[in-house]
Amino acid sequence: MKRWQLLARVAVVLVVLSAYWWMPMALRPLSFFEVRRVEVRGTRYLSPSAVVVAMGLRPGASTFDNLHDLERRLSSMGGIAGAKVSRVLPATLILDLSEVEPVALAEGPDGLVPVSHDGRPLPYDVTEAPVDAPIVAVADRVLLEALKQVQATDLGLFTDVAAARSQAGELVLDMTRGRLRLDVPVDPEIVRSVSAVRRTLDSLRVSWRELDGRFRGWVVVRKDGKTAGRQDGTPVARPAAVRRALPAARRQPVRRRVALAVSCRPAVLPSCRLT
């Protein structure tokens, strides 16, 4: 092989390998690759039009423009937790977004404002995209972090919270029916235990006023005096674990009986004493 042929082949290989850097620059000025369509994915609270405006596309923007710059602009937009921009040639940009999930609705100058777990107001229009989150009087950081933990542990329980507040180191959750009390910081295991007790009581058709998870290993159930099934307030049926727990609870002093309300034993139906 002649020397010039070897050099030509090496040159071709170098051109091909460097195409990743020089090709976008060469194709960017061509009108054929101007952005004519933007597809927005993953938004629930933000409007796609507001997202496109936040991108700051210049007139005649090309699909070969720097996508990392677009991602940085989107990530700086309020309510965006992460952004990934990809191109589909010749003229489409696809935005895959993840939004910051609101943990509460706090009072703002113009009404209720969604807030994140760190207290930042989120630019979500609750009249256009309803936010299913509890109402708080003050966007307290400790309270919001506690709500974030409940949300991350049991979303079904969280969605039933109508209002929340913190007082004297505890979290008080006013549910659509009844009230929950938890220690702050919130222990995910206690949240799961309280949720399990709540489901058990509902399955037994037992009316309750309050579930208190501030006793380590126990959940105190405070009844509201009304229980479906019998007029005397006795549940229609109790599981064997519940029936076995009752005689021992009756022999304890009054204060001890309150603490024995519900035993939070993992992987088994809680033993409970309704007080």
MOVENHU-V662400 format. One record per backbone hydrogen bond with DSSP energy under -1.0 kcal/mol. NH is the residue of the N-H (numbers start at 1). CO is the residue of the C=O. If there is no record, write none. Layout:
# MOVENHU-V662400
nh=NH co=CO
nh=NH co=CO
This chain:
# MOVENHU-V662400
nh=6 co=2
nh=7 co=3
nh=8 co=4
nh=9 co=5
nh=10 co=6
nh=11 co=7
nh=12 co=8
nh=13 co=9
nh=14 co=10
nh=15 co=11
nh=16 co=12
nh=17 co=13
nh=18 co=14
nh=19 co=16
nh=21 co=18
nh=22 co=18
nh=23 co=19
nh=26 co=22
nh=27 co=23
nh=28 co=24
nh=30 co=27
nh=33 co=30
nh=34 co=31
nh=35 co=61
nh=36 co=91
nh=37 co=91
nh=39 co=93
nh=41 co=95
nh=51 co=47
nh=52 co=48
nh=53 co=49
nh=54 co=50
nh=55 co=51
nh=56 co=53
nh=61 co=58
nh=63 co=33
nh=65 co=62
nh=70 co=66
nh=71 co=67
nh=72 co=68
nh=73 co=69
nh=74 co=70
nh=75 co=71
nh=76 co=72
nh=77 co=74
nh=80 co=77
nh=81 co=98
nh=82 co=98
nh=84 co=96
nh=86 co=94
nh=88 co=92
nh=92 co=88
nh=93 co=37
nh=94 co=86
nh=95 co=39
nh=96 co=84
nh=97 co=41
nh=98 co=82
nh=100 co=79
nh=103 co=115
nh=104 co=115
nh=105 co=134
nh=106 co=113
nh=108 co=111
nh=111 co=108
nh=113 co=106
nh=115 co=104
nh=116 co=120
nh=119 co=116
nh=122 co=114
nh=124 co=122
nh=128 co=125
nh=129 co=125
nh=133 co=131
nh=135 co=162
nh=136 co=105
nh=140 co=138
nh=144 co=140
nh=145 co=141
nh=146 co=142
nh=147 co=143
nh=148 co=144
nh=149 co=145
nh=150 co=146
nh=151 co=147
nh=152 co=148
nh=153 co=149
nh=154 co=150
nh=158 co=154
nh=159 co=155
nh=160 co=157
nh=161 co=158
nh=162 co=174
nh=163 co=174
nh=164 co=135
nh=165 co=172
nh=167 co=170
nh=170 co=167
nh=171 co=182
nh=172 co=165
nh=173 co=180
nh=174 co=163
nh=175 co=178
nh=176 co=160
nh=180 co=173
nh=181 co=211
nh=182 co=171
nh=184 co=169
nh=191 co=187
nh=192 co=188
nh=193 co=189
nh=194 co=190
nh=195 co=191
nh=196 co=192
nh=197 co=193
nh=198 co=194
nh=199 co=195
nh=200 co=196
nh=201 co=197
nh=202 co=198
nh=203 co=199
nh=204 co=200
nh=206 co=201
nh=209 co=222
nh=210 co=222
nh=211 co=179
nh=212 co=220
nh=213 co=181
nh=218 co=215
nh=219 co=262
nh=220 co=212
nh=222 co=210
nh=228 co=205
nh=233 co=230
nh=243 co=239
nh=244 co=240
nh=245 co=241
nh=246 co=242
nh=249 co=245
nh=250 co=246
nh=251 co=247
nh=252 co=249
nh=257 co=253
nh=258 co=254
nh=259 co=255
nh=260 co=256
nh=261 co=258
nh=263 co=271
nh=264 co=217
nh=265 co=263
nh=268 co=265
nh=273 co=261
nh=275 co=221
